[in-house]
Structures are given as structure tokens and as C-alpha cells.
Amino acid sequence: MKRQGFSLLEMLLVTALVASISLAVFLCLSNGLKLWKKMQAVRTAEAVTVFFDRLAVETANAFLFSTLSVEGEISALTFPTIIYAKTDAKSSRVDEVAGEQIGVVRYFYDEVSGQIVRQQADYGRAVHGNWQTPVQVAPGVSSLRFLYYYPGSSEALPFKEGQILPAGIMVEVEWVEQKQNRKIARYFVLPAGV
């Protein structure tokens, strides 16, 4: 007589085998996800450090220029500085592809994407309000704050409109790492504002 179907023992063996393979795949994916989250946190911390380094160079080169505006908000800052950009084909430096030149840089926090964004414009574009494409500077950030300090004041004040640079800027960046809030703050002196 021919057998039809599987025995109970065969069914239990197949079920145990499928369960073991499923558990192994789940553990691999779970560990991979944990590792990815840790790498994202490290990536954010490194990006914030690079942001601070770049901002230090640009604030050290900040200056007042009559046709270029200085603007500040709690989560955005725009100021004239020396930028590295493509040279104008009509300039005397036509043989250079790119170089240092007068321009404007803007940093701001994009709440939708949760990142710090940087834009720049060379002098000609800045005068006409034409900015280059925004560039992501630090992803995974939950907040960015600029606090402005002016000569004669020991506390942060709102940004003063007009052609005036603060003497210093405190920049605070926050992000979440492994369910804990992380915060880095750094003070930048603006030589042109002193």
C-alpha cells in the first residue's frame, strides 16, 4: 500500500528546520540594524565636527561689505566671507578652474529633512540673490541654534539688523544618539565684529 502525505515526525523536523533558519535570519537582520544605527550616530557626530571646523574658517574670514548683507536668526546665519568657488570666465583668473574669492555663505537648519544645510554664492550671484544648490552638511540633527554676542554685552542678544557683525556667535547643535540627546556647543569669535 502506498503512503500519502507526511508523517508527524517529518512535519516536526521541517517545522523545526524552518524555525531555526528564520531565527538565524532575524538575528542577522536585527544585529545589522543595530550596527547601522550606531554608524548613523557616528556619522552625525563626525558631520557636526566637520561643520564646526568649516564654520570656524569662514567666521575667521568674515567681513563687512557694503553690498553684501549680514543676516541672522535663531536657526540661520548669512555673512560675507572668502569662499572657494568656480572662477568667472570673464575674470582675470580665467586660467583657474576654481579659487578663493569674495562671496556669501548661508547656514540654516532644514526641519523637514533634519539636517544642517550650507549654501554659498560668489560676489556677482550674491548681489542678485542667486544661490548655488544647497549642500547637506550634517544629517540626523534635531536642532541648530545661533546665539549672538555683541561688544559690551555678556549675554546673548537677538541679531541686530543692518551692517553689523556680532563679536561672537555661540552655535549649538543637538541630535539623538541611541535614544539619548547629544549636544555640542562652540563659540566663534568674528574678528570683523570686534
Buried (B, 14 or more C-beta within 10 A) or exposed (E): EEEEEEEEEEEEEEEEEEEEEEEEEEEEEEEEEEEEEEEBBEEBBEBBBEBBEBBBEBBBBBBEBEEBBBEBBBBBBBBBBBBEBEBBEEEEEEEEEEEEBBBBBBBBBBEEEBBBBBBBBBBBBBEEEEBBEBEEBBBBBBBBBBBBBBEEEEEBEEBEEEEEBBBBBBBEBBBBBEEEEBEBEBEBBBEBBE
